[in-house]
């Protein structure tokens, strides 16, 4: 797999370095993303997951460190970017599904916006809902519209913040069918989740954040082993045990399979 995105010594501190209320949200986070990966980002509340994703998407600047695309990675420049899908759908409820997509396509200055909207409606399985106001949609369908907006312009990397939160099992299944189809088509997806079983089911690789530090970067099977579980074990139980009992310097990512990690 070819490298698409490199994150090096990333740090984020809110309040300013000299402010009394200053606190670090991220500290010395380094990893890379490769073509066609589906990567889960897990960790406790306040671990820095949303901050990390929003920095990758360019919504806020890091205090230190870099997010870069290696020379020659991807062929979609100069419009290369990380697509962003926040946890709460940023949609206009009175507009139809198609109108929302077209509005954001024009804001992105996408070429052939109406053609693009048609393509995204088909990919998201929402063609039959194109004329329906977003306010009338179920939570699962609103989230599919939200992800479709993040995919406008065909970004090589898509950052999803808790994409399936508040969805019922059927809605989650349809959502993941959409996401997996995009991964199969070559999009790299990094998603945060508190549903660790979701990470175990779908992700090929897991990043563990705690207290703003990257503690683990590796395959799901490696995290199971690190948490004392066998190959068919429970990843949530392994994660809890790993966070409670991890050895060594908390600033260092745990050992991962060759070719990954820091």
C-alpha positions in Angstrom: 0.0 0.0 0.0 1.2 3.5 -0.8 1.4 6.2 1.9 -1.2 8.9 1.7 -0.9 10.9 4.9 1.9 11.4 7.4 1.3 12.7 10.9 4.5 13.6 12.7 4.9 14.8 16.4 1.5 16.4 16.3 0.5 18.4 19.4 -2.4 20.6 20.3 -2.7 22.8 23.4 -5.7 24.9 24.2 -5.5 28.2 26.0 -2.0 29.1 24.9 1.4 27.9 26.2 1.5 30.5 29.0 -2.2 30.6 29.9 -3.2 29.3 33.4 -6.0 27.2 31.9 -3.7 25.8 29.2 -4.0 22.1 28.7 -2.7 19.6 26.1 -5.3 17.9 23.9 -2.6 16.0 21.9 1.0 15.3 22.6 3.6 14.0 20.2 1.2 11.9 18.0 2.7 10.3 14.9 1.3 7.7 12.5 0.6 7.3 8.8 -2.3 6.4 6.7 -2.1 4.3 3.5 -4.2 3.8 0.4 -7.5 2.0 0.9 -7.2 1.5 4.7 -10.1 1.4 7.2 -8.7 2.5 10.5 -10.5 2.8 13.9 -9.6 5.5 16.4 -10.6 4.5 19.9 -10.0 5.7 23.5 -11.8 7.1 26.5 -13.8 10.4 26.5 -11.4 13.3 26.3 -8.7 11.3 24.7 -8.3 13.8 21.9 -10.0 11.8 19.1 -12.2 14.7 17.7 -9.3 17.1 18.0 -7.0 14.8 16.0 -9.6 14.3 13.3 -10.4 18.0 13.0 -6.7 18.8 12.6 -6.3 16.2 9.8 -9.3 17.8 8.1 -7.8 21.3 8.3 -10.5 22.7 10.6 -7.9 23.8 13.2 -4.2 24.1 13.3 -1.9 22.1 15.5 0.3 23.8 18.1 3.2 21.7 16.9 4.0 18.9 14.5 2.9 18.4 10.9 0.3 16.7 8.8 1.7 16.2 5.3 1.1 14.3 2.1 4.3 12.5 1.0 5.7 13.6 -2.4 3.9 11.7 -5.2 1.2 10.3 -2.9 -2.1 10.2 -4.7 -3.0 11.6 -8.1 -5.8 14.0 -7.1 -3.7 17.1 -6.4 -4.2 20.1 -6.4 -7.6 19.5 -5.0 -6.3 16.9 -2.5 -7.9 17.1 0.9 -9.1 15.1 3.8 -12.9 14.8 3.8 -14.6 15.6 7.1 -17.8 14.2 8.6 -18.6 15.6 12.1 -20.6 13.6 14.6 -23.6 15.9 14.3 -24.9 16.1 10.7 -24.3 19.7 9.5 -27.4 19.7 7.2 -30.1 22.2 6.3 -33.3 20.5 7.4 -35.7 22.5 5.2 -33.7 21.7 2.0 -34.1 18.4 0.2 -31.4 15.8 0.2 -30.3 16.8 -3.4 -30.4 20.5 -2.5 -28.1 19.9 0.5 -25.6 18.0 -1.6 -25.7 20.6 -4.4 -25.2 23.5 -2.0 -22.1 21.9 -0.5 -20.8 20.8 -3.9 -21.0 24.5 -5.0 -19.3 25.7 -1.8 -16.5 23.2 -2.5 -16.4 24.6 -6.1 -16.7 21.1 -7.4 -16.9 20.8 -11.2 -20.3 19.6 -12.6 -22.1 19.9 -9.3 -25.4 18.5 -10.5 -23.7 15.5 -12.0 -21.8 15.0 -8.9 -24.9 15.1 -6.8 -26.5 12.4 -8.9 -23.4 10.2 -8.5 -23.4 10.7 -4.7 -27.1 10.0 -4.3 -26.6 6.7 -6.1 -23.6 5.7 -4.1 -25.3 6.6 -0.8 -28.4 4.7 -1.8 -30.5 7.8 -1.5 -31.7 8.4 -5.1 -35.3 7.7 -4.1 -35.0 10.2 -1.3 -33.4 13.0 -3.4 -36.5 15.3 -3.3 -37.3 14.6 0.3 -36.6 17.3 3.0 -33.8 16.3 5.3 -36.0 16.9 8.2 -38.1 13.9 7.2 -35.2 11.5 7.1 -34.3 8.9 9.7 -31.1 9.4 11.7 -29.4 6.7 9.6 -30.3 8.4 6.3 -29.3 11.8 7.6 -25.9 10.4 8.5 -25.5 8.9 5.0 -26.2 12.4 3.6 -23.6 13.7 6.0 -21.0 11.2 4.8 -22.0 11.9 1.1 -21.2 15.6 1.7 -17.8 14.7 3.1 -17.1 12.7 0.0 -17.9 15.5 -2.4 -14.9 16.0 -4.6 -13.7 12.4 -4.0 -11.2 13.0 -1.2 -8.6 10.2 -0.9 -8.9 10.3 2.9 -12.2 10.6 4.8 -12.3 11.4 8.6 -15.5 10.2 10.3 -16.2 11.3 13.9 -18.5 8.8 15.7 -20.4 8.0 12.4 -22.8 5.5 13.9 -23.6 7.1 17.2 -27.3 7.1 18.1 -28.2 4.8 15.2 -30.1 1.6 15.6 -28.6 -1.7 14.4 -30.3 -1.7 11.0 -29.2 1.9 10.4 -25.7 1.1 11.4 -25.5 -1.8 9.0 -26.7 0.3 6.1 -24.2 3.0 7.0 -21.3 0.6 7.1 -22.3 -0.9 3.8 -21.9 2.5 2.3 -18.6 3.2 4.0 -17.2 -0.3 3.1 -18.1 0.3 -0.5 -16.1 3.5 -0.5 -13.1 1.7 1.1 -13.4 -1.0 -1.6 -13.3 1.7 -4.2 -10.0 3.0 -2.7 -10.9 5.7 -0.2 -8.9 5.6 3.0 -11.2 6.0 6.1 -10.2 6.9 9.6 -13.2 6.8 12.0 -13.5 7.4 15.7 -15.9 5.3 17.8 -16.9 4.4 21.3 -18.4 1.2 19.9 -15.3 -1.0 20.2 -17.1 -4.0 18.7 -17.6 -1.9 15.5 -13.8 -1.4 15.4 -13.3 -5.1 15.8 -15.8 -6.0 13.1 -14.8 -3.5 10.4 -11.3 -2.0 11.0 -8.1 -3.6 9.7 -6.1 -1.4 12.1 -6.6 0.4 15.4 -5.2 3.6 16.9 -5.6 4.0 20.6 -5.5 7.5 22.1 -5.5 8.2 25.8 -4.8 11.6 27.4 -3.9 13.0 24.0 -1.1 10.4 23.5 -1.0 7.6 20.9 -0.5 4.4 22.9 -1.1 1.8 20.2 -1.0 1.6 16.5 -1.5 -1.8 14.9 -3.8 -4.6 13.7 -6.9 -5.6 15.7 -5.4 -9.0 16.5 -2.3 -7.3 18.0 -4.5 -5.2 20.3 -6.3 -8.3 21.4 -3.0 -9.9 22.3 -1.8 -6.8 24.0 -5.0 -6.9 26.2 -4.6 -10.5 27.0 -7.3 -11.9 24.7 -7.1 -14.6 22.1 -7.9 -14.2 18.4 -11.6 -14.7 19.0 -11.7 -12.5 22.1 -13.5 -9.3 23.0 -11.7 -6.2 21.8 -13.5 -3.9 24.3 -12.3 -6.1 27.2 -8.8 -6.1 25.7 -8.8 -2.3 25.3 -9.9 -1.7 28.9 -7.2 -4.1 30.2 -4.6 -2.6 27.9 -5.3 1.0 29.1 -5.3 -0.2 32.7 -2.2 -2.3 32.6 0.0 -1.0 29.8 3.7 -1.0 30.6 6.4 1.5 29.9 6.4 5.1 29.0 2.9 6.4 28.3 4.2 8.7 25.7 5.3 5.8 23.5 3.0 3.8 21.2 2.8 0.1 22.0 4.7 -2.2 19.7 2.9 -2.9 16.5 3.5 -5.2 13.5 6.4 -4.3 11.3 5.7 -1.5 8.9 3.3 0.4 11.2 3.6 2.6 14.2 5.9 5.5 14.8 
